[in-house]
Amino acid sequence: MVEGIQALIVGCGRFGKNYARILSGLAKEEVFAIESITITRTTAEAAAKTAAELSEATGFPIHYNLVRNRADLADLLSHLRPEFTAVTAKDSAEGDSIHLPYSFDALNYGIVLCEKPLSNATGDGSSLHQIKEWRSNPELDKTVPFSLELPMAVVSQKIMENPELADRFQNAKKIVFYWVCRGTGRPDVIDNLVLHPWSLIPEDYKLLNADVNDKGETAHINLGYLVNGRHVNVEINLAYGGNFTGFSIDGFGIGIKRTGVLNEVIRLENNIEDALCDGNDLIIGKPLVDPVENPLGQHIVSSLQGKRIVGPRRTYQSQHFLETLKGYKGI
């Protein structure tokens, strides 16, 4: 466990504010010895305003700095030397691809928890070059203090603790995921959404092939997996303009009802197509596991404890999956 923590949140927009609230709560409760929290924005005005709002809301003093690029971040890192860095930035030109260089810069100083994805995928595998050692060296999960923040990875852990659900995954013939989010006009539904259902697929599933129909705001993905010597067909349906998350295993419908930071895994009373039309708020049925509370908070606490829910090797797999969906054929 790290003591005397200088915490840094790089790119404190909508998601970064959630990190700040959780870290300030941990500091005030003295769960960890968090001495300071610093947030960054790309303009001085936004940084000062965000820090003031968070300080007032949390009752914990939030400091701020300007970070517009890697040079700014390098200066701040060398001055602050943070033991914990959350990377939640989005670059105006590079988008989420800025996560990768920012994360590696911060790893020189301490723990890094990075918002997904590690990088946008291009289909040429270029996003894998810097992390190629993460693919096959399991020791790096112990020695590289990096985690990718995938909320459904926390939910997946709880699901696989249920013997019936774990058995259904291990003996599945067909799994169909639906991930539908509010909003329209948002680009690249694959980079933005697909890692949520992907992180519910057990790690021992080995990807054989992928067929992608990407229409921008919607995508339908057919995947072939090998598990226990058997072929399993997995479909992932992504879309904006609604509000439903769930999946079926050989017709056994499961909804993931998200209310605030609470995630309930529910056996659907109706068929999944009807539940999809009704939306998240109307999911009804029997809970299958205990509710999963605040996955982001669990990621942060785990990282500060020196553990990794989604460590380097699994992060590589997530990035390779994104590249594969964009046409990459390498390993």
N, C-alpha and C positions, 0 to 999 in steps of 0.2 A: 504494500500500500504506500502511495506517495504521501509525504508530509510536507507542509508548507507550500501549498500548491498555488502557483500563478496560472490562472486559467485564461485562455484566449479563445474568442469566438470570431472567426474570420468570415465576414459577410453576414452581419446580423440583420437579415431581413425577416420575413414572416416566420420561417423555420428557425432561424438563429435565435429569435426571441424566446422560443420554447426552451432552447438549451440554457439561455441566461436565467430563465425563471427556475429551472430545475437546479442549476448549479448554485444559485443564490439561496435556494431553500436548503440544500445540503450544507452550505456554509453557515447559515443561521442556526441550523439544528446541530452543527458541529459534528455531522456524520463524517466529514473529512476536513482536514485542516486547510481549507481554501482561504488563502490570504487576500487574493484580489481576483476580480473578473474584469477583463478588458474586452470590449467589442470593437469591431471595425465596420465602417461603411466606405463607399467610394467617394463621398463628398463630406466635407467637414460639417456642413449644416445637418445632414442626415445623421451623421455619427453623434453629434452633440444632442440632437433631439431624441434619438433612440436611447442613448445612455440616460438622459434625464427621465424619460418616461419609465424605463425599466427600474431605475433607482427608486422612483416614487412608488411604483407598483409593488416592488419586492421588499423595500425597506433595507436593501443592501446596496452600498455604493458601487456603481458600475462606471468604470473608466472607458475612455474611447480614444481611438486613433484612426487616422486616414490610411487605408490600404487600397490602392488603385491597380496595383500590378505586383509582380514578383519582387521588384526592387524595393518597393515600399514594405512588402512583407519581410524581406530579408533584414531591412533596417530595424523593423519592430521586433522581430525574433531575436536579433542579437542584443537588443536593449532589454527586452522583457524576459527572455529565456524561459518561456512557459513550460511547466511540467505537463500541462494538458492543453491540447488545442483541438477545437471543434472546427471543421472546415465545412461551411455552409454557403460559401460564396457562389455567385453566378456572374460570369464575366459578360459584358455587353457584346463582345466579339466571339469569345470561345465558348460561351455558355457553361454547362457543367463540366466541360473538359478541363477547366481551371482547377478542379478538385485534385487532379493527379499531381501536377507540379507543386501546388500549395501543400499537399499532404507530405510529399517527400521533403520539402524544405522544412516543415515543422517537425518531421521525424528526427531531425538532427538534435532536437532539444528535449523531446519527451513523447508522451502518449498522444496519439492522434485518433480521433473519431470523426469519420468522414460521412457526410450525407451522400446517399446514393444518387446517381451512379458514380463510380470512381472517375469515369470519363464517358463522354458521348462516344458511340461506336461509329466507325466509318466503313467497316466491311473489309478493310485491308489488314487488320490485325495490328495496326500501329499503336493502339492504346495498350497492347500487351507487352511491348518491348521492354519497358522500364520495370515491369513486374514479372518477367519470365521466370526468375528464380523462385517466385512464390508458388509456381505450378506444382513442383514435384519435391520440394524440400519441407517435410512436415515440421522440422525443427524450427523453421522460421515463425511458425505459429506461437512458439514459446519465446522467441528472442526479438521479434519485430513487434513493437507495441502499437500495432495498427488494427483498427476495427472499422468495418463498413456498417453504417447504421441502417439496417433493414428491419423495420418493425415486425413484419410477418415471420422473420426468423425466430423471434421470441414466441410468437403464437404457435409456430411449428413445433418448438420444443415442448410446449404444453400438450399439443395434439398427440405427439408421439409418445407421451407418457400414458396415454389411454390405450390399453392393450387391444381393445376392439378396433380403434381407429388405426393403430399401427399395423394390425393384421390386415385391415382392408387395403392399406397402401401396399403392403408387401405382396398381396395376392390380386391386385387390381388388374383388370383387362383394359378399362377405359376410364380416364379421368378428364373431366371438363371443368375448366375454370372460367369464371366471369368476373371481370374487374371493371366496373363502370363508375366513373367519377363525375361530379358536377363540373360545369364549365363547358365552353365551346371556344373554337378558334385557337386552340392550343396546339403547337406543333409537336411532331414526333411522339406519338402515343407509346411507341415501343420503348425508347430511352426513358420516358417519364414514368411508365406504369408497369412494364413487364416484370421487373424484378420483384414486385410484390407477390404475384402468384408463383413465380419461379422459386422464391424462398420457402414456399410451402411444399415443394417437391423434395422428397428425401434425398439426402446426399448420395446414397448408394445407387440411385438411378443413373444409368450411364446413357448419355445422349447419343443416338445413332444418326438421326436425320432431322431436318427441319424444313417445313414448307410455309412460307410467310405470304399473306395477303395483306399488305399495309396500305391503307387509304388515308393516312394522315391523322384523322381524328378517331378512326377505328382501325382495328387490326384483328385478323383471325389467323392463328398460328397452329399448325399441325406438327406434332413432335413424335418421334419414335424413340422409345427408351428400352433399354435392356435391364431387367432386374431379376435376380435369382434364375438366370437362364431363360427367362420368358420375355416376350415383347409386350410392351405396354403402350397404348396410344394415348397421348395427352393432347388436349386442345386447350388453347388459351384465347379467350375473347376479351378484347380491350376496347373501351369506348369512353368518350366524353358525352355529357348531356344527360346523365342519369345518376343513380346513387345505389349501387348494389355490389356487394362482394360476397362471393361464395363459390362452391364447387360441388361436383357430384362424383362419387366413386362407384362405377357400375350401377348408376341410378340412385344411390344413397345420397340424398341431398343435404348439404351442410351450408349454412349461412354464417357469415362473420359479421355480427352486428356491432358497429363501432359507435359508441356514444361518448363523446369527449375523449378521454384517454383510456376508456374501458373497452375491451374487446371480448365479446361473448361468442363462443363457438356453439352453434345451435343446430340440432337435427330438425330440418324443415318439415313442417306438417303438410305443406302443399308441395307440388313439384317445383323444381328449380326454375322452370320457365315462368311460372306464375309469380314466384317470389321475385324474379328479376323485374317483372313489370310492376310489382307492388313497391319495390324499393327497400332500402335498408331500414327505414323507420318502421315498416310494417312486418319485419321478420318475426315470425312466431314459431315456437316449438320448444323442444326439451334441450336444456343445456347439456353438452356432452363432456365438458371439462370445466374446472373452475375458471371464472373470468380472468383474463390477462389484463393487468392494470399497468398502464403507462410504459409501453415498450421502450420509448426513448429514454425514460428515466432508468430503466433496467440496463440499457446499453451504456449509459453514462456511468452508473455505479459499477458495472462490470469492468469497464475500462479503467476506472480509478483503482479498482482492486487488483489490477494486473491481469485480468482475464479478458477473453475476447469471445463474444457471441458469434461474430462473423470475422474471423481472423484473415491473415494474408492468403492462405490457400483457398478458402471459400470465396474470398474477394476475387482472386484470379478466375475462379470458375464462373462467377457472376459476369465478369468482364468478357470472358471467352464466349459465354452464352450470348451476350449482346452482339459481339462481333459476328458470331455464327448466324444470328438472325438477319444481319445486314449483308450476308453472303460470304463471310470468311470461311475458308476450308482447312486452315491449318490447325495444329494442336495447341 
